[in-house]
Amino acid sequence: MLTQLPTLGVGMGFREPYRSDLFLHRQDVDFLEITADHYMDTGLEKQEELDLLAAHFTLIPHGLNLSLGSAEGLDASYARKFARLIRRLNPPWWSEHIAFTRAGGVDIGHLSPVPFTHEAIEVLVRNIAEMRSHLEMDVPLILENITYMVEMPGAEMNEAQFLAELLAKANCGLLLDVTNLYTNAINHGHDLQAIVEQLPLERVVQLHFAGGFWHEGVLIDSHSHATPPQVWELMEEIVARAPVKGIILERDEELPSFAELREEMQRAREIGRSWRRWA
């Protein structure tokens, strides 16, 4: 199924301050990723915004709080709301993080890593199956790798091996955040090239990229700066080797002019063209 997904090209995560720019430069943005949580339990204005965006762009709903890694299972109410949004948009795919955001019924307020264990994979597979039962339609799910400040104890495999086993058992695609992959390698002293060699590159559907900053010797994934050279190099390697269908630029802090984002998107688009991922 992943090989049959449409090629979308290069776009950006929708941020409201750029709404006018998006319509003024429609030809420079191939698709948009929307934060699903921003369109649940919202008023008429946000629903009209969603309709407007959907009328002009292909939209990919991207979740933050499904908490697929929660051992206690999904919040059924949240899952049903997310499923309704997906059915409304009927996107080519949808995405969530490999993480948990809830424990003991408490929302912990951030994406927390799961341990790289077989038990954690079983939890994720079970929760993904439950979400698919709420969805009641066959829209592929792609899972995103996150950054983590602390490596969870008890690991039975490295991150790349964990991703390969999880995606195979859950039958999901990979939303490979190349910035996150680079950031984890730098912060935890991993061999980035060795990790890339073990990734299930055949399952890559979409990429994320962004720039962060250094703080007291730690690289922070803040989505606040231009993409660094090392991430561009990693992106090119992944695009050369994986069947990438779409690339999304993320920017959440220190928002620059839209012209700067256009330049980054165009650079990503040229990388895709150079490896014949799209025209």
Backbone torsions as a table, in degrees:
resi	resn	phi	psi	omega
1	MET	NA	-36.8	-176.9
2	LEU	-62.6	-36.8	-178.9
3	THR	-67.8	-20.1	-178.4
4	GLN	-92.1	-0.3	179.8
5	LEU	-68.1	148.7	-179.4
6	PRO	-71.1	151.7	173.7
7	THR	-85.1	123.3	-176.3
8	LEU	-101.1	-31.1	-179.9
9	GLY	100.6	-133.9	-175.1
10	VAL	-127.9	134.7	178.8
11	GLY	-147.5	-157.2	-177.3
12	MET	-145.1	160.3	171.8
13	GLY	-71.5	126.4	-177.0
14	PHE	-66.4	129.6	173.7
15	ARG	-130.6	130.3	-170.5
16	GLU	-54.2	-37.9	179.3
17	PRO	-58.9	-18.8	-178.2
18	TYR	-100.1	10.8	-173.9
19	ARG	-60.0	-47.0	179.8
20	SER	-64.3	-41.7	179.7
21	ASP	-61.4	-36.4	-179.3
22	LEU	-60.6	-40.9	-178.8
23	PHE	-78.3	-27.5	176.4
24	LEU	-73.3	-25.7	-176.6
25	HIS	-126.4	44.8	-175.7
26	ARG	-54.5	-35.2	-175.7
27	GLN	-70.8	-13.0	-177.0
28	ASP	-97.0	-2.3	-177.1
29	VAL	-127.5	112.8	-174.6
30	ASP	-78.4	-33.9	178.1
31	PHE	-160.8	169.1	-178.8
32	LEU	-126.1	145.6	169.8
33	GLU	-105.7	127.8	178.9
34	ILE	-109.7	145.8	174.3
35	THR	-77.1	112.3	-173.2
36	ALA	-56.7	-37.6	-176.2
37	ASP	-62.6	-22.5	-179.6
38	HIS	-75.4	-8.3	-177.3
39	TYR	-123.9	24.1	173.1
40	MET	-112.8	137.4	178.8
41	ASP	54.0	42.6	-178.4
42	THR	-115.1	166.3	-177.5
43	GLY	-82.6	-175.1	-175.2
44	LEU	-60.2	-37.9	-176.2
45	GLU	-61.4	-44.5	-180.0
46	LYS	-70.3	-33.9	177.9
47	GLN	-68.0	-37.8	176.4
48	GLU	-67.9	-36.7	176.1
49	GLU	-61.5	-43.4	178.8
50	LEU	-61.1	-44.4	178.4
51	ASP	-61.8	-40.9	179.3
52	LEU	-62.9	-47.1	179.6
53	LEU	-63.3	-42.9	-177.7
54	ALA	-65.5	-26.4	179.9
55	ALA	-74.7	-16.5	-174.4
56	HIS	-123.5	-17.1	-177.3
57	PHE	-134.9	151.1	164.0
58	THR	-71.8	128.8	-177.6
59	LEU	-111.5	134.9	173.9
60	ILE	-112.1	114.0	177.9
61	PRO	-75.6	130.1	-175.5
62	HIS	-122.2	118.1	-174.9
63	GLY	-88.1	155.0	176.7
64	LEU	-118.0	-31.5	-167.3
65	ASN	-126.1	23.2	175.8
66	LEU	-69.4	-26.9	175.0
67	SER	58.1	55.9	-178.0
68	LEU	-62.8	-21.2	-179.4
69	GLY	-89.7	4.9	-178.4
70	SER	-73.5	121.7	-180.0
71	ALA	-64.5	-24.9	-178.9
72	GLU	-79.3	-4.0	-179.7
73	GLY	96.1	-179.3	-176.7
74	LEU	-81.8	155.5	166.0
75	ASP	-78.7	108.0	-172.2
76	ALA	-61.4	-36.1	-179.6
77	SER	-65.3	-45.5	178.3
78	TYR	-63.7	-43.2	-179.0
79	ALA	-60.6	-41.0	179.6
80	ARG	-65.7	-38.8	178.6
81	LYS	-65.6	-42.7	178.8
82	PHE	-63.3	-42.9	-179.8
83	ALA	-62.0	-39.3	178.6
84	ARG	-62.6	-40.7	178.9
85	LEU	-63.5	-43.3	179.1
86	ILE	-62.7	-43.9	179.2
87	ARG	-62.9	-37.1	-180.0
88	ARG	-63.6	-40.8	-175.8
89	LEU	-87.5	-26.6	-176.3
90	ASN	45.8	59.1	-175.5
91	PRO	-79.0	165.7	175.5
92	PRO	-65.3	-29.3	173.0
93	TRP	-160.4	169.3	174.7
94	TRP	-136.2	166.1	-172.4
95	SER	-142.0	154.8	174.1
96	GLU	-149.0	169.3	-177.9
97	HIS	-91.7	150.1	170.5
98	ILE	-84.4	89.2	-170.9
99	ALA	-168.6	172.0	165.9
100	PHE	-126.5	145.2	-180.0
101	THR	-123.1	3.7	-177.9
102	ARG	-142.2	137.6	177.9
103	ALA	-145.7	132.4	-179.5
104	GLY	61.0	28.3	-179.2
105	GLY	79.0	5.8	-177.2
106	VAL	-109.7	130.8	174.9
107	ASP	-76.3	117.0	-174.6
108	ILE	-88.4	-5.6	168.4
109	GLY	84.4	5.7	177.2
110	HIS	-159.2	167.0	178.7
111	LEU	-79.7	118.0	-180.0
112	SER	-109.1	140.7	-177.1
113	PRO	-74.1	150.9	172.5
114	VAL	-94.1	154.0	175.7
115	PRO	-68.9	148.1	-179.2
116	PHE	-84.2	73.1	-176.8
117	THR	-129.7	162.0	176.8
118	HIS	-66.0	-35.2	179.1
119	GLU	-63.7	-41.3	178.3
120	ALA	-63.7	-36.6	177.2
121	ILE	-63.1	-42.5	179.3
122	GLU	-62.2	-39.3	176.8
123	VAL	-61.6	-48.0	-179.7
124	LEU	-61.5	-44.9	-179.8
125	VAL	-61.7	-42.2	179.4
126	ARG	-63.6	-44.3	-178.8
127	ASN	-69.4	-35.8	176.5
128	ILE	-63.4	-41.8	178.0
129	ALA	-62.3	-39.2	178.4
130	GLU	-65.1	-42.5	179.1
131	MET	-62.9	-39.5	178.6
132	ARG	-64.1	-31.6	178.2
133	SER	-68.7	-31.8	175.6
134	HIS	-71.9	-34.0	-173.4
135	LEU	-69.1	-41.9	176.5
136	GLU	59.9	27.7	173.6
137	MET	-156.2	158.2	-171.9
138	ASP	-96.4	78.4	175.2
139	VAL	-112.3	121.4	-175.4
140	PRO	-60.4	141.4	174.5
141	LEU	-101.5	133.1	171.8
142	ILE	-117.5	138.1	-173.1
143	LEU	-107.3	138.8	-176.6
144	GLU	-104.1	134.1	170.4
145	ASN	-73.6	139.7	-178.0
146	ILE	-111.6	167.7	169.9
147	THR	-85.0	155.9	177.3
148	TYR	-144.6	136.1	-180.0
149	MET	-81.4	-29.7	-178.2
150	VAL	-124.7	133.6	175.2
151	GLU	-79.3	125.2	-177.5
152	MET	-66.7	138.7	-179.5
153	PRO	-71.1	161.9	174.1
154	GLY	82.0	15.7	-177.3
155	ALA	-60.2	136.2	177.8
156	GLU	-105.8	-2.2	-179.1
157	MET	-164.4	168.7	175.9
158	ASN	-86.7	178.1	-173.8
159	GLU	-62.8	-42.2	-178.3
160	ALA	-64.8	-41.9	177.9
161	GLN	-65.2	-39.1	177.3
162	PHE	-61.2	-46.7	179.4
163	LEU	-61.0	-42.9	-178.5
164	ALA	-61.5	-45.6	-179.1
165	GLU	-69.3	-42.9	-179.9
166	LEU	-61.0	-49.5	-176.0
167	LEU	-65.2	-35.6	177.7
168	ALA	-67.3	-45.7	-176.8
169	LYS	-71.2	-33.0	-179.0
170	ALA	-90.6	-10.2	-176.4
171	ASN	55.3	55.9	-178.9
172	CYS	-122.1	160.6	171.0
173	GLY	-89.2	174.8	-178.8
174	LEU	-114.1	125.4	166.2
175	LEU	-94.8	95.6	-174.5
176	LEU	-87.1	111.2	174.6
177	ASP	-85.8	103.9	-175.3
178	VAL	-68.5	-30.7	176.0
179	THR	-66.0	-43.0	178.3
180	ASN	-63.1	-41.9	179.9
181	LEU	-60.6	-46.1	178.8
182	TYR	-64.7	-44.0	-177.6
183	THR	-61.6	-44.8	179.1
184	ASN	-63.1	-41.2	180.0
185	ALA	-61.8	-43.0	-179.3
186	ILE	-67.6	-48.5	-174.2
187	ASN	-69.8	-27.8	-175.4
188	HIS	-113.0	7.4	174.7
189	GLY	69.7	30.0	179.3
190	HIS	-83.6	156.6	174.4
191	ASP	-82.0	102.9	-174.8
192	LEU	-59.3	-43.0	-177.6
193	GLN	-65.9	-37.2	177.8
194	ALA	-65.0	-38.4	177.7
195	ILE	-64.3	-45.6	179.9
196	VAL	-58.6	-41.1	-177.8
197	GLU	-63.8	-25.0	-177.7
198	GLN	-98.4	-5.1	179.8
199	LEU	-68.1	147.8	173.8
200	PRO	-79.8	73.4	-172.3
201	LEU	-61.9	-25.9	179.3
202	GLU	-66.4	-15.1	-180.0
203	ARG	-99.1	1.3	179.7
204	VAL	-69.9	126.6	176.8
205	VAL	-110.1	-44.6	-173.3
206	GLN	-138.6	155.4	174.5
207	LEU	-119.0	152.2	165.1
208	HIS	-114.8	147.1	170.8
209	PHE	-147.9	152.8	-176.8
210	ALA	-168.0	-177.9	175.5
211	GLY	-128.7	147.0	178.7
212	GLY	-123.1	-151.5	-180.0
213	PHE	-151.1	162.1	178.4
214	TRP	-91.9	138.4	175.6
215	HIS	-141.6	111.7	178.6
216	GLU	51.9	45.4	176.0
217	GLY	80.7	6.4	179.8
218	VAL	-117.0	133.9	177.4
219	LEU	-84.9	120.9	-175.5
220	ILE	-101.2	126.7	178.0
221	ASP	-84.7	85.2	-171.3
222	SER	-104.8	-9.7	-175.4
223	HIS	55.3	39.0	-172.0
224	SER	-119.8	-4.0	-176.3
225	HIS	-137.8	169.2	176.5
226	ALA	-63.0	153.9	-178.6
227	THR	-66.7	129.5	-177.8
228	PRO	-77.2	160.9	-178.2
229	PRO	-55.7	-38.8	-177.2
230	GLN	-63.7	-34.7	179.3
231	VAL	-73.9	-37.4	174.6
232	TRP	-60.0	-42.1	179.1
233	GLU	-62.9	-42.4	178.9
234	LEU	-65.7	-40.9	177.9
235	MET	-59.2	-45.6	-178.7
236	GLU	-60.6	-41.2	179.0
237	GLU	-62.9	-43.0	-179.4
238	ILE	-66.4	-44.9	-179.8
239	VAL	-62.1	-36.0	179.7
240	ALA	-65.9	-28.6	-170.7
241	ARG	-110.5	-15.6	-173.7
242	ALA	-119.0	151.2	-178.6
243	PRO	-80.0	61.4	-174.5
244	VAL	-64.7	130.1	178.9
245	LYS	-101.0	-21.8	-178.3
246	GLY	-163.8	152.9	179.3
247	ILE	-132.8	132.3	-179.0
248	ILE	-120.3	128.9	172.4
249	LEU	-86.7	130.8	177.5
250	GLU	-109.1	136.9	174.2
251	ARG	-150.1	121.0	-175.5
252	ASP	-125.0	-20.8	-178.9
253	GLU	-132.1	160.7	-179.9
254	GLU	48.1	53.0	-173.3
255	LEU	-62.4	124.8	-179.7
256	PRO	-88.7	-174.0	173.2
257	SER	-66.5	154.0	178.2
258	PHE	-62.1	-29.6	179.4
259	ALA	-58.9	-37.5	178.3
260	GLU	-66.3	-40.0	178.3
261	LEU	-66.4	-39.4	178.1
262	ARG	-58.7	-40.8	179.9
263	GLU	-63.1	-41.8	179.3
264	GLU	-67.7	-41.4	178.1
265	MET	-63.5	-39.4	179.8
266	GLN	-66.0	-37.2	177.9
267	ARG	-64.3	-42.6	177.4
268	ALA	-64.2	-38.9	179.5
269	ARG	-62.4	-40.9	179.6
270	GLU	-67.0	-34.2	175.6
271	ILE	-62.4	-45.4	177.8
272	GLY	-61.2	-40.8	179.2
273	ARG	-65.8	-39.8	-176.9
274	SER	-63.9	-26.7	178.2
275	TRP	-105.3	14.7	173.4
276	ARG	59.4	35.7	175.1
277	ARG	-80.4	-23.3	174.4
278	TRP	-158.8	168.1	-176.5
279	ALA	-73.6	NA	NA
